[in-house]
Amino acid sequence: MGTKRIGLARIEALLEAQNRDLALAGSTLKFRRPVVVLVDQAGAGAIRTGLTKAESGTLFTVPALTSGTQTLAMPALSAAIVGCTYTFVMIGTAGQIFNVETDVSATKVVAAKPDGAGNNTAISQVYNLIGFKAAAVIGSSFSITCVSATAATAWLAHDVIDGLAANVGSINLA
């Protein structure tokens, strides 16, 4: 028997290739969620390059924005990104609009926005984007998860928190 060492990437590849359940009874797994700090671009346009599959599970903090609508593109729709989740949290008052947009007009985000009284502001429907309005305050947040490779129902917006009183005015759905 040898003592050949293999790296973490190889172990991950071997485990993922098995496509089987892993019993972890009695085990303790430690995981720290990645956090990416977005940076104000001081003008309308992309706040950075689009989201990637590798960033699934990441929490993105959105700073106060100084000028123009800033956007972030969702990954191109494919079966490989089903299950990918991204979370966005305001860490100041937005000041400008911030939107997370689908890759094409046919790809939709299924969402309902809470109204603060235990109801939704409208029936759940499909949108091209979700984001923060200029009035969004610290703590406003939402998550998106790719739930289907079918464009008409590809993304689900969930855990939507409007930081303003009565939950009105922070979340942008269009």
OpenMM code with the backbone's topology and positions (N, CA, C; nanometers):
from openmm import Vec3, app, unit

residues = "MET GLY THR LYS ARG ILE GLY LEU ALA ARG ILE GLU ALA LEU LEU GLU ALA GLN ASN ARG ASP LEU ALA LEU ALA GLY SER THR LEU LYS PHE ARG ARG PRO VAL VAL VAL LEU VAL ASP GLN ALA GLY ALA GLY ALA ILE ARG THR GLY LEU THR LYS ALA GLU SER GLY THR LEU PHE THR VAL PRO ALA LEU THR SER GLY THR GLN THR LEU ALA MET PRO ALA LEU SER ALA ALA ILE VAL GLY CYS THR TYR THR PHE VAL MET ILE GLY THR ALA GLY GLN ILE PHE ASN VAL GLU THR ASP VAL SER ALA THR LYS VAL VAL ALA ALA LYS PRO ASP GLY ALA GLY ASN ASN THR ALA ILE SER GLN VAL TYR ASN LEU ILE GLY PHE LYS ALA ALA ALA VAL ILE GLY SER SER PHE SER ILE THR CYS VAL SER ALA THR ALA ALA THR ALA TRP LEU ALA HIS ASP VAL ILE ASP GLY LEU ALA ALA ASN VAL GLY SER ILE ASN LEU ALA".split()
positions = [
    Vec3(0.0838, -0.1174, 0.0000),
    Vec3(0.0000, 0.0000, 0.0000),
    Vec3(0.0882, 0.1235, 0.0000),
    Vec3(0.0501, 0.2187, -0.0817),
    Vec3(0.1270, 0.3417, -0.0935),
    Vec3(0.0739, 0.4504, -0.0031),
    Vec3(0.1423, 0.5605, -0.0044),
    Vec3(0.1015, 0.6755, 0.0756),
    Vec3(0.0766, 0.7956, -0.0144),
    Vec3(0.0199, 0.7698, -0.1289),
    Vec3(-0.0052, 0.8767, -0.2249),
    Vec3(-0.1113, 0.9728, -0.1702),
    Vec3(-0.0813, 1.1013, -0.1765),
    Vec3(-0.1746, 1.2038, -0.1302),
    Vec3(-0.2545, 1.2570, -0.2485),
    Vec3(-0.3815, 1.2868, -0.2215),
    Vec3(-0.4610, 1.3504, -0.3258),
    Vec3(-0.5224, 1.4771, -0.2686),
    Vec3(-0.5446, 1.5738, -0.3528),
    Vec3(-0.5949, 1.7028, -0.3090),
    Vec3(-0.7450, 1.7062, -0.2899),
    Vec3(-0.7901, 1.8135, -0.2274),
    Vec3(-0.9320, 1.8335, -0.2000),
    Vec3(-1.0138, 1.8352, -0.3285),
    Vec3(-0.9636, 1.8989, -0.4321),
    Vec3(-1.0375, 1.9061, -0.5585),
    Vec3(-1.0619, 1.7662, -0.6146),
    Vec3(-0.9647, 1.6794, -0.6044),
    Vec3(-0.9792, 1.5423, -0.6547),
    Vec3(-1.0805, 1.4649, -0.5710),
    Vec3(-1.0760, 1.4827, -0.4383),
    Vec3(-1.1713, 1.4154, -0.3502),
    Vec3(-1.3130, 1.4617, -0.3827),
    Vec3(-1.3314, 1.5942, -0.3997),
    Vec3(-1.4631, 1.6474, -0.4350),
    Vec3(-1.5117, 1.5880, -0.5662),
    Vec3(-1.4250, 1.5822, -0.6648),
    Vec3(-1.4628, 1.5282, -0.7953),
    Vec3(-1.5034, 1.3812, -0.7839),
    Vec3(-1.4305, 1.3044, -0.7049),
    Vec3(-1.4636, 1.1634, -0.6864),
    Vec3(-1.5981, 1.1460, -0.6171),
    Vec3(-1.6240, 1.2261, -0.5132),
    Vec3(-1.7509, 1.2171, -0.4423),
    Vec3(-1.8679, 1.2605, -0.5298),
    Vec3(-1.8516, 1.3719, -0.6033),
    Vec3(-1.9592, 1.4207, -0.6895),
    Vec3(-1.9905, 1.3217, -0.8010),
    Vec3(-1.8898, 1.2509, -0.8493),
    Vec3(-1.9099, 1.1541, -0.9570),
    Vec3(-1.9917, 1.0337, -0.9098),
    Vec3(-1.9954, 1.0087, -0.7797),
    Vec3(-2.0680, 0.8939, -0.7266),
    Vec3(-2.2190, 0.9143, -0.7297),
    Vec3(-2.2642, 1.0398, -0.7146),
    Vec3(-2.4071, 1.0712, -0.7188),
    Vec3(-2.4867, 0.9802, -0.6261),
    Vec3(-2.4388, 0.9664, -0.5033),
    Vec3(-2.5029, 0.8818, -0.4030),
    Vec3(-2.5182, 0.9585, -0.2731),
    Vec3(-2.6013, 0.9055, -0.1834),
    Vec3(-2.6168, 0.9647, -0.0521),
    Vec3(-2.4950, 0.9325, 0.0331),
    Vec3(-2.4648, 1.0220, 0.1246),
    Vec3(-2.3519, 1.0039, 0.2145),
    Vec3(-2.4065, 1.0102, 0.3568),
    Vec3(-2.3945, 0.9014, 0.4314),
    Vec3(-2.4433, 0.8972, 0.5694),
    Vec3(-2.3411, 0.9642, 0.6597),
    Vec3(-2.3849, 1.0682, 0.7303),
    Vec3(-2.2938, 1.1430, 0.8168),
    Vec3(-2.3392, 1.1401, 0.9624),
    Vec3(-2.4108, 1.0361, 1.0006),
    Vec3(-2.4588, 1.0245, 1.1383),
    Vec3(-2.3408, 1.0339, 1.2338),
    Vec3(-2.3534, 1.1218, 1.3324),
    Vec3(-2.2473, 1.1390, 1.4310),
    Vec3(-2.1336, 1.2275, 1.3846),
    Vec3(-2.1428, 1.2793, 1.2635),
    Vec3(-2.0379, 1.3653, 1.2103),
    Vec3(-2.0713, 1.5117, 1.2332),
    Vec3(-1.9704, 1.5936, 1.2353),
    Vec3(-1.9883, 1.7377, 1.2447),
    Vec3(-1.9218, 1.8012, 1.1249),
    Vec3(-2.0013, 1.8729, 1.0473),
    Vec3(-1.9476, 1.9453, 0.9332),
    Vec3(-1.9478, 2.0936, 0.9664),
    Vec3(-1.8405, 2.1603, 0.9369),
    Vec3(-1.8329, 2.3039, 0.9605),
    Vec3(-1.8282, 2.3729, 0.8255),
    Vec3(-1.9137, 2.4730, 0.8107),
    Vec3(-1.9221, 2.5447, 0.6842),
    Vec3(-1.9398, 2.6919, 0.7124),
    Vec3(-1.8605, 2.7713, 0.6494),
    Vec3(-1.8729, 2.9155, 0.6599),
    Vec3(-1.9240, 2.9663, 0.5265),
    Vec3(-2.0351, 3.0359, 0.5287),
    Vec3(-2.0966, 3.0876, 0.4064),
    Vec3(-2.0115, 3.1994, 0.3469),
    Vec3(-1.9829, 3.1913, 0.2169),
    Vec3(-1.9051, 3.2980, 0.1546),
    Vec3(-1.9844, 3.4286, 0.1494),
    Vec3(-1.9155, 3.5396, 0.1721),
    Vec3(-1.9755, 3.6729, 0.1628),
    Vec3(-1.8933, 3.7540, 0.0634),
    Vec3(-1.9636, 3.8157, -0.0319),
    Vec3(-1.8977, 3.9019, -0.1301),
    Vec3(-1.9513, 4.0433, -0.1109),
    Vec3(-1.8617, 4.1372, -0.0935),
    Vec3(-1.8979, 4.2774, -0.0775),
    Vec3(-1.9005, 4.3418, -0.2162),
    Vec3(-2.0185, 4.3814, -0.2605),
    Vec3(-2.0283, 4.4507, -0.3889),
    Vec3(-1.9817, 4.5943, -0.3703),
    Vec3(-1.9274, 4.6539, -0.4756),
    Vec3(-1.8708, 4.7876, -0.4677),
    Vec3(-1.9469, 4.8809, -0.5619),
    Vec3(-1.9890, 4.9957, -0.5089),
    Vec3(-2.0602, 5.0955, -0.5880),
    Vec3(-1.9762, 5.1340, -0.7096),
    Vec3(-2.0381, 5.1323, -0.8275),
    Vec3(-1.9677, 5.1675, -0.9511),
    Vec3(-1.9865, 5.3139, -0.9885),
    Vec3(-2.0584, 5.3910, -0.9074),
    Vec3(-2.0788, 5.5351, -0.9270),
    Vec3(-2.1354, 5.5687, -1.0644),
    Vec3(-2.2167, 5.4800, -1.1182),
    Vec3(-2.2797, 5.5052, -1.2472),
    Vec3(-2.3669, 5.3883, -1.2871),
    Vec3(-2.4571, 5.4146, -1.3812),
    Vec3(-2.5476, 5.3106, -1.4282),
    Vec3(-2.4710, 5.2015, -1.5014),
    Vec3(-2.5137, 5.0765, -1.4827),
    Vec3(-2.4523, 4.9627, -1.5511),
    Vec3(-2.4268, 4.8483, -1.4559),
    Vec3(-2.3490, 4.7534, -1.5025),
    Vec3(-2.3197, 4.6330, -1.4232),
    Vec3(-2.2322, 4.6682, -1.3038),
    Vec3(-2.2718, 4.6189, -1.1860),
    Vec3(-2.1945, 4.6431, -1.0639),
    Vec3(-2.0695, 4.5551, -1.0610),
    Vec3(-2.0731, 4.4450, -1.1361),
    Vec3(-1.9602, 4.3533, -1.1520),
    Vec3(-1.9990, 4.2503, -1.2564),
    Vec3(-1.9127, 4.1531, -1.2832),
    Vec3(-1.9473, 4.0475, -1.3775),
    Vec3(-2.0621, 3.9649, -1.3204),
    Vec3(-2.1307, 3.8917, -1.4059),
    Vec3(-2.2489, 3.8159, -1.3654),
    Vec3(-2.2210, 3.7068, -1.2637),
    Vec3(-2.3287, 3.6592, -1.2032),
    Vec3(-2.3200, 3.5491, -1.1066),
    Vec3(-2.2732, 3.4218, -1.1758),
    Vec3(-2.2062, 3.3359, -1.1003),
    Vec3(-2.1591, 3.2086, -1.1539),
    Vec3(-2.2120, 3.0932, -1.0690),
    Vec3(-2.2089, 2.9745, -1.1255),
    Vec3(-2.2497, 2.8538, -1.0536),
    Vec3(-2.1633, 2.8357, -0.9285),
    Vec3(-2.0346, 2.8650, -0.9407),
    Vec3(-1.9424, 2.8475, -0.8286),
    Vec3(-1.9766, 2.9376, -0.7096),
    Vec3(-2.0522, 3.0447, -0.7330),
    Vec3(-2.0886, 3.1370, -0.6250),
    Vec3(-2.2187, 3.0983, -0.5555),
    Vec3(-2.2773, 2.9863, -0.5932),
    Vec3(-2.4003, 2.9423, -0.5279),
    Vec3(-2.3771, 2.9338, -0.3772),
    Vec3(-2.4738, 2.9834, -0.3003),
    Vec3(-2.4629, 2.9842, -0.1548),
    Vec3(-2.4033, 3.1123, -0.0998),
    Vec3(-2.3578, 3.1990, -0.1878),
    Vec3(-2.2926, 3.3232, -0.1455),
    Vec3(-2.3950, 3.4279, -0.1030),
    Vec3(-2.3586, 3.5054, -0.0019),
    Vec3(-2.4354, 3.6206, 0.0414),
    Vec3(-2.3635, 3.7438, -0.0128),
    Vec3(-2.4344, 3.8255, -0.0877),
    Vec3(-2.3779, 3.9472, -0.1467),
    Vec3(-2.4299, 4.0671, -0.0692),
    Vec3(-2.3383, 4.1514, -0.0191),
    Vec3(-2.3803, 4.2739, 0.0483),
    Vec3(-2.3817, 4.3861, -0.0548),
    Vec3(-2.4891, 4.4650, -0.0519),
    Vec3(-2.5078, 4.5748, -0.1465),
    Vec3(-2.4917, 4.7058, -0.0708),
    Vec3(-2.3947, 4.7894, -0.1116),
    Vec3(-2.3707, 4.9147, -0.0405),
    Vec3(-2.4665, 5.0250, -0.0867),
    Vec3(-2.4598, 5.1390, -0.0209),
    Vec3(-2.5298, 5.2572, -0.0702),
    Vec3(-2.4723, 5.2883, -0.2082),
    Vec3(-2.5588, 5.3186, -0.3032),
    Vec3(-2.5165, 5.3445, -0.4413),
    Vec3(-2.5273, 5.4941, -0.4690),
    Vec3(-2.4298, 5.5488, -0.5408),
    Vec3(-2.4239, 5.6935, -0.5583),
    Vec3(-2.4842, 5.7460, -0.6871),
    Vec3(-2.4919, 5.6623, -0.7919),
    Vec3(-2.5420, 5.7149, -0.9184),
    Vec3(-2.5893, 5.6036, -1.0105),
    Vec3(-2.7075, 5.6197, -1.0661),
    Vec3(-2.7571, 5.5296, -1.1690),
    Vec3(-2.7983, 5.3923, -1.1195),
    Vec3(-2.8843, 5.3286, -1.1981),
    Vec3(-2.9276, 5.1912, -1.1692),
    Vec3(-2.8114, 5.0957, -1.1943),
    Vec3(-2.7770, 5.0163, -1.0929),
    Vec3(-2.6680, 4.9203, -1.1061),
    Vec3(-2.7275, 4.7798, -1.1074),
    Vec3(-2.6725, 4.6945, -1.1912),
    Vec3(-2.7317, 4.5630, -1.2156),
    Vec3(-2.6307, 4.4500, -1.1965),
    Vec3(-2.6847, 4.3310, -1.1805),
    Vec3(-2.6046, 4.2094, -1.1717),
    Vec3(-2.6814, 4.1015, -1.2470),
    Vec3(-2.6154, 4.0331, -1.3390),
    Vec3(-2.6811, 3.9322, -1.4222),
    Vec3(-2.6810, 3.7958, -1.3546),
    Vec3(-2.7971, 3.7283, -1.3606),
    Vec3(-2.8066, 3.5904, -1.3151),
    Vec3(-2.7343, 3.5030, -1.4169),
    Vec3(-2.6901, 3.3836, -1.3775),
    Vec3(-2.6234, 3.2958, -1.4743),
    Vec3(-2.7198, 3.2521, -1.5851),
    Vec3(-2.6632, 3.2187, -1.6995),
    Vec3(-2.7442, 3.1667, -1.8096),
    Vec3(-2.8141, 3.0395, -1.7627),
    Vec3(-2.9396, 3.0271, -1.8001),
    Vec3(-3.0201, 2.9140, -1.7557),
    Vec3(-2.9719, 2.7833, -1.8178),
    Vec3(-2.9555, 2.6818, -1.7323),
    Vec3(-2.9208, 2.5466, -1.7768),
    Vec3(-2.9537, 2.4500, -1.6636),
    Vec3(-2.9612, 2.3241, -1.6945),
    Vec3(-2.9882, 2.2232, -1.5924),
    Vec3(-2.8783, 2.2217, -1.4861),
    Vec3(-2.7579, 2.2615, -1.5235),
    Vec3(-2.6441, 2.2594, -1.4308),
    Vec3(-2.6575, 2.3602, -1.3172),
    Vec3(-2.7395, 2.4645, -1.3344),
    Vec3(-2.7511, 2.5627, -1.2264),
    Vec3(-2.8780, 2.5459, -1.1430),
    Vec3(-2.9594, 2.4477, -1.1754),
    Vec3(-3.0777, 2.4213, -1.0920),
    Vec3(-3.0285, 2.3892, -0.9507),
    Vec3(-3.0834, 2.4584, -0.8540),
    Vec3(-3.0411, 2.4423, -0.7148),
    Vec3(-2.9470, 2.5518, -0.6670),
    Vec3(-2.8922, 2.6301, -0.7567),
    Vec3(-2.8031, 2.7402, -0.7174),
    Vec3(-2.8836, 2.8496, -0.6488),
    Vec3(-2.8308, 2.9006, -0.5380),
    Vec3(-2.8983, 3.0030, -0.4575),
    Vec3(-2.8025, 3.1179, -0.4291),
    Vec3(-2.8566, 3.2393, -0.4316),
    Vec3(-2.7792, 3.3600, -0.4044),
    Vec3(-2.8641, 3.4496, -0.3142),
    Vec3(-2.8008, 3.5171, -0.2179),
    Vec3(-2.8710, 3.6060, -0.1254),
    Vec3(-2.8107, 3.7454, -0.1345),
    Vec3(-2.8972, 3.8468, -0.1262),
    Vec3(-2.8554, 3.9868, -0.1362),
    Vec3(-2.9090, 4.0639, -0.0158),
    Vec3(-2.8215, 4.1430, 0.0471),
    Vec3(-2.8578, 4.2184, 0.1668),
    Vec3(-2.8074, 4.3614, 0.1535),
    Vec3(-2.8955, 4.4589, 0.1795),
    Vec3(-2.8547, 4.5998, 0.1819),
    Vec3(-2.7771, 4.6258, 0.3105),
    Vec3(-2.6652, 4.6968, 0.2991),
    Vec3(-2.5874, 4.7318, 0.4181),
    Vec3(-2.5841, 4.8828, 0.4391),
    Vec3(-2.6748, 4.9528, 0.3751),
    Vec3(-2.6915, 5.0976, 0.3888),
    Vec3(-2.8240, 5.1327, 0.3243),
    Vec3(-2.8517, 5.2595, 0.3074),
    Vec3(-2.9691, 5.3002, 0.2295),
    Vec3(-2.9270, 5.3027, 0.0846),
    Vec3(-3.0005, 5.2357, -0.0011),
    Vec3(-2.9591, 5.2156, -0.1399),
    Vec3(-2.9266, 5.3467, -0.2114),
    Vec3(-3.0162, 5.4430, -0.2074),
    Vec3(-2.9918, 5.5692, -0.2757),
    Vec3(-3.0170, 5.5628, -0.4257),
    Vec3(-2.9934, 5.4469, -0.4846),
    Vec3(-3.0171, 5.4223, -0.6264),
    Vec3(-3.0755, 5.2820, -0.6386),
    Vec3(-3.1229, 5.2467, -0.7556),
    Vec3(-3.1808, 5.1140, -0.7785),
    Vec3(-3.0704, 5.0115, -0.8028),
    Vec3(-3.0879, 4.8930, -0.7440),
    Vec3(-3.0002, 4.7786, -0.7679),
    Vec3(-3.0880, 4.6618, -0.8109),
    Vec3(-3.0594, 4.6025, -0.9276),
    Vec3(-3.1393, 4.4915, -0.9785),
    Vec3(-3.0545, 4.3701, -1.0112),
    Vec3(-3.1087, 4.2524, -0.9810),
    Vec3(-3.0519, 4.1257, -1.0252),
    Vec3(-3.1422, 4.0797, -1.1387),
    Vec3(-3.0844, 4.0660, -1.2585),
    Vec3(-3.1634, 4.0447, -1.3791),
    Vec3(-3.1426, 3.9063, -1.4387),
    Vec3(-3.2492, 3.8536, -1.5002),
    Vec3(-3.2386, 3.7268, -1.5711),
    Vec3(-3.1543, 3.7463, -1.6965),
    Vec3(-3.1077, 3.6357, -1.7532),
    Vec3(-3.0174, 3.6424, -1.8680),
    Vec3(-3.0874, 3.6795, -1.9986),
    Vec3(-3.2145, 3.6484, -2.0120),
    Vec3(-3.2906, 3.6836, -2.1327),
    Vec3(-3.4342, 3.7137, -2.0920),
    Vec3(-3.5071, 3.7796, -2.1780),
    Vec3(-3.6437, 3.8189, -2.1420),
    Vec3(-3.7374, 3.7001, -2.1212),
    Vec3(-3.7069, 3.5855, -2.1783),
    Vec3(-3.7926, 3.4671, -2.1611),
    Vec3(-3.7732, 3.4011, -2.0248),
    Vec3(-3.6587, 3.4224, -1.9611),
    Vec3(-3.6297, 3.3619, -1.8315),
    Vec3(-3.6942, 3.4464, -1.7225),
    Vec3(-3.7673, 3.3834, -1.6321),
    Vec3(-3.8466, 3.4577, -1.5342),
    Vec3(-3.8120, 3.4224, -1.3903),
    Vec3(-3.8464, 3.5172, -1.3022),
    Vec3(-3.8357, 3.5014, -1.1580),
    Vec3(-3.9778, 3.4945, -1.1037),
    Vec3(-4.0113, 3.3856, -1.0355),
    Vec3(-4.1423, 3.3719, -0.9712),
    Vec3(-4.1301, 3.4356, -0.8333),
    Vec3(-4.2214, 3.5304, -0.8029),
    Vec3(-4.2086, 3.6012, -0.6758),
    Vec3(-4.3420, 3.6550, -0.6271),
    Vec3(-4.3489, 3.6741, -0.4968),
    Vec3(-4.4576, 3.7466, -0.4313),
    Vec3(-4.3910, 3.8336, -0.3254),
    Vec3(-4.4391, 3.9546, -0.3101),
    Vec3(-4.3785, 4.0488, -0.2159),
    Vec3(-4.4700, 4.0660, -0.0946),
    Vec3(-4.4174, 4.0476, 0.0289),
    Vec3(-4.5008, 4.0650, 0.1479),
    Vec3(-4.5394, 4.2116, 0.1675),
    Vec3(-4.6582, 4.2328, 0.2297),
    Vec3(-4.7042, 4.3699, 0.2506),
    Vec3(-4.6899, 4.4169, 0.3946),
    Vec3(-4.6381, 4.3346, 0.4821),
    Vec3(-4.6175, 4.3747, 0.6202),
    Vec3(-4.7324, 4.3378, 0.7127),
    Vec3(-4.8458, 4.2961, 0.6553),
    Vec3(-4.9614, 4.2592, 0.7364),
    Vec3(-4.9893, 4.1101, 0.7261),
    Vec3(-4.8911, 4.0339, 0.6823),
    Vec3(-4.9086, 3.8904, 0.6682),
    Vec3(-4.9668, 3.8493, 0.5343),
    Vec3(-4.9784, 3.9431, 0.4426),
    Vec3(-5.0313, 3.9167, 0.3098),
    Vec3(-4.9251, 3.9482, 0.2056),
    Vec3(-4.9577, 3.9264, 0.0809),
    Vec3(-4.8713, 3.9671, -0.0292),
    Vec3(-4.9301, 4.0905, -0.0954),
    Vec3(-4.8448, 4.1711, -0.1568),
    Vec3(-4.8934, 4.2915, -0.2234),
    Vec3(-4.9734, 4.2577, -0.3483),
    Vec3(-4.9503, 4.1411, -0.4060),
    Vec3(-5.0232, 4.0940, -0.5241),
    Vec3(-5.0082, 3.9435, -0.5308),
    Vec3(-5.0845, 3.8829, -0.6195),
    Vec3(-5.0723, 3.7399, -0.6405),
    Vec3(-4.9308, 3.7090, -0.6907),
    Vec3(-4.8790, 3.5942, -0.6556),
    Vec3(-4.7470, 3.5542, -0.7041),
    Vec3(-4.7493, 3.5505, -0.8562),
    Vec3(-4.6461, 3.6072, -0.9173),
    Vec3(-4.6380, 3.6119, -1.0623),
    Vec3(-4.4926, 3.6067, -1.1075),
    Vec3(-4.4694, 3.6191, -1.2372),
    Vec3(-4.3332, 3.6107, -1.2895),
    Vec3(-4.2826, 3.7494, -1.3289),
    Vec3(-4.1506, 3.7677, -1.3109),
    Vec3(-4.0859, 3.8954, -1.3369),
    Vec3(-3.9550, 3.8710, -1.4120),
    Vec3(-3.8961, 3.9778, -1.4654),
    Vec3(-3.7659, 3.9711, -1.5324),
    Vec3(-3.6512, 4.0008, -1.4370),
    Vec3(-3.6819, 4.0612, -1.3229),
    Vec3(-3.5756, 4.0989, -1.2297),
    Vec3(-3.6320, 4.1136, -1.0895),
    Vec3(-3.5412, 4.1138, -0.9941),
    Vec3(-3.5727, 4.1473, -0.8553),
    Vec3(-3.4561, 4.2304, -0.8051),
    Vec3(-3.4860, 4.3242, -0.7169),
    Vec3(-3.3789, 4.4079, -0.6652),
    Vec3(-3.4277, 4.4991, -0.5544),
    Vec3(-3.3468, 4.6016, -0.5299),
    Vec3(-3.3789, 4.7000, -0.4267),
    Vec3(-3.4121, 4.8329, -0.4924),
    Vec3(-3.5181, 4.8966, -0.4451),
    Vec3(-3.5500, 5.0319, -0.4880),
    Vec3(-3.4549, 5.1279, -0.4173),
    Vec3(-3.4507, 5.2514, -0.4637),
    Vec3(-3.3616, 5.3515, -0.4046),
    Vec3(-3.3903, 5.3737, -0.2563),
    Vec3(-3.5133, 5.3507, -0.2137),
    Vec3(-3.5515, 5.3717, -0.0737),
    Vec3(-3.5120, 5.2563, 0.0178),
    Vec3(-3.4608, 5.1476, -0.0359),
    Vec3(-3.4261, 5.0303, 0.0456),
    Vec3(-3.3260, 5.0676, 0.1543),
    Vec3(-3.3479, 5.0141, 0.2731),
    Vec3(-3.2630, 5.0450, 0.3877),
    Vec3(-3.1851, 4.9221, 0.4336),
    Vec3(-3.0936, 4.9450, 0.5228),
    Vec3(-3.0116, 4.8381, 0.5785),
    Vec3(-3.1010, 4.7245, 0.6287),
    Vec3(-3.0647, 4.6028, 0.5950),
    Vec3(-3.1395, 4.4856, 0.6372),
    Vec3(-3.2392, 4.4352, 0.5345),
    Vec3(-3.2733, 4.5169, 0.4358),
    Vec3(-3.3603, 4.4675, 0.3291),
    Vec3(-3.2843, 4.3559, 0.2591),
    Vec3(-3.3546, 4.2479, 0.2243),
    Vec3(-3.2834, 4.1348, 0.1642),
    Vec3(-3.3769, 4.0451, 0.0854),
    Vec3(-3.3173, 3.9611, 0.0022),
    Vec3(-3.3913, 3.8583, -0.0705),
    Vec3(-3.2936, 3.7522, -0.1167),
    Vec3(-3.3477, 3.6350, -0.1442),
    Vec3(-3.2683, 3.5258, -0.2012),
    Vec3(-3.3358, 3.4814, -0.3300),
    Vec3(-3.2558, 3.4290, -0.4219),
    Vec3(-3.3085, 3.3702, -0.5445),
    Vec3(-3.2468, 3.2322, -0.5613),
    Vec3(-3.3293, 3.1382, -0.6061),
    Vec3(-3.2839, 3.0009, -0.6290),
    Vec3(-3.3337, 2.9562, -0.7654),
    Vec3(-3.2462, 2.8955, -0.8428),
    Vec3(-3.2870, 2.8375, -0.9703),
    Vec3(-3.3593, 2.7069, -0.9378),
    Vec3(-3.4871, 2.6990, -0.9754),
    Vec3(-3.5687, 2.5827, -0.9410),
    Vec3(-3.6067, 2.4981, -1.0621),
    Vec3(-3.5745, 2.5476, -1.1820),
    Vec3(-3.6137, 2.4752, -1.3023),
    Vec3(-3.5309, 2.5206, -1.4212),
    Vec3(-3.5050, 2.4286, -1.5128),
    Vec3(-3.4370, 2.4658, -1.6375),
    Vec3(-3.5381, 2.5164, -1.7407),
    Vec3(-3.6642, 2.5260, -1.7016),
    Vec3(-3.7687, 2.5809, -1.7876),
    Vec3(-3.7729, 2.7315, -1.7672),
    Vec3(-3.7511, 2.8078, -1.8721),
    Vec3(-3.7369, 2.9530, -1.8630),
    Vec3(-3.8542, 3.0224, -1.7950),
    Vec3(-3.9747, 2.9791, -1.8209),
    Vec3(-4.0940, 3.0471, -1.7696),
    Vec3(-4.1061, 3.0425, -1.6177),
    Vec3(-4.0398, 2.9473, -1.5539),
    Vec3(-4.0451, 2.9324, -1.4072),
    Vec3(-3.9069, 2.8996, -1.3507),
    Vec3(-3.8040, 2.9583, -1.4065),
    Vec3(-3.6669, 2.9195, -1.3730),
    Vec3(-3.6223, 2.9572, -1.2323),
    Vec3(-3.6513, 3.0791, -1.1893),
    Vec3(-3.5990, 3.1310, -1.0633),
    Vec3(-3.7115, 3.1545, -0.9639),
    Vec3(-3.6832, 3.1317, -0.8367),
    Vec3(-3.7776, 3.1589, -0.7296),
    Vec3(-3.7157, 3.2620, -0.6364),
    Vec3(-3.7863, 3.3726, -0.6142),
    Vec3(-3.7442, 3.4712, -0.5139),
    Vec3(-3.8059, 3.4286, -0.3814),
    Vec3(-3.7257, 3.4250, -0.2769),
    Vec3(-3.7766, 3.3812, -0.1463),
    Vec3(-3.7034, 3.4540, -0.0353),
    Vec3(-3.7505, 3.4374, 0.0861),
    Vec3(-3.6935, 3.5049, 0.2032),
    Vec3(-3.6826, 3.6556, 0.1773),
    Vec3(-3.7878, 3.7110, 0.1191),
    Vec3(-3.7905, 3.8538, 0.0863),
    Vec3(-3.8199, 3.9335, 0.2129),
    Vec3(-3.7295, 4.0249, 0.2473),
    Vec3(-3.7472, 4.1103, 0.3653),
    Vec3(-3.7348, 4.2553, 0.3200),
    Vec3(-3.8415, 4.3295, 0.3395),
    Vec3(-3.8433, 4.4721, 0.3091),
    Vec3(-3.8141, 4.5436, 0.4393),
    Vec3(-3.7022, 4.6128, 0.4465),
    Vec3(-3.6596, 4.6752, 0.5710),
    Vec3(-3.7378, 4.7983, 0.6121),
    Vec3(-3.8215, 4.8525, 0.5239),
    Vec3(-3.8995, 4.9710, 0.5583),
    Vec3(-4.0220, 4.9338, 0.6411),
    Vec3(-4.0708, 5.0296, 0.7189),
    Vec3(-4.1911, 5.0082, 0.7987),
    Vec3(-4.3055, 4.9645, 0.7081),
    Vec3(-4.3842, 4.8716, 0.7544),
    Vec3(-4.4985, 4.8154, 0.6826),
    Vec3(-4.4563, 4.7403, 0.5565),
    Vec3(-4.3281, 4.7130, 0.5424),
    Vec3(-4.2769, 4.6328, 0.4300),
    Vec3(-4.3153, 4.6872, 0.2932),
    Vec3(-4.3106, 4.8141, 0.2763),
    Vec3(-4.3431, 4.8706, 0.1452),
    Vec3(-4.2339, 4.9666, 0.0986),
    Vec3(-4.1867, 4.9458, -0.0211),
    Vec3(-4.0962, 5.0435, -0.0800),
    Vec3(-3.9525, 5.0033, -0.0989),
    Vec3(-3.9091, 4.8853, -0.0536),
    Vec3(-3.7685, 4.8466, -0.0691),
    Vec3(-3.7427, 4.7512, -0.1841),
    Vec3(-3.8373, 4.6618, -0.2115),
    Vec3(-3.8126, 4.5550, -0.3070),
    Vec3(-3.8674, 4.5910, -0.4451),
    Vec3(-3.7837, 4.5741, -0.5457),
    Vec3(-3.8195, 4.6044, -0.6838),
    Vec3(-3.8449, 4.4734, -0.7584),
    Vec3(-3.9644, 4.4579, -0.8132),
    Vec3(-3.9981, 4.3451, -0.8972),
    Vec3(-4.0518, 4.4014, -1.0279),
    Vec3(-3.9915, 4.3638, -1.1389),
    Vec3(-4.0377, 4.4161, -1.2682),
    Vec3(-4.0197, 4.3107, -1.3760),
] * unit.nanometer
topology = app.Topology()
chain = topology.addChain("A")
for resn in residues:
    res = topology.addResidue(resn, chain)
    for name in ("N", "CA", "C"):
        topology.addAtom(name, app.Element.getBySymbol(name[0]), res)
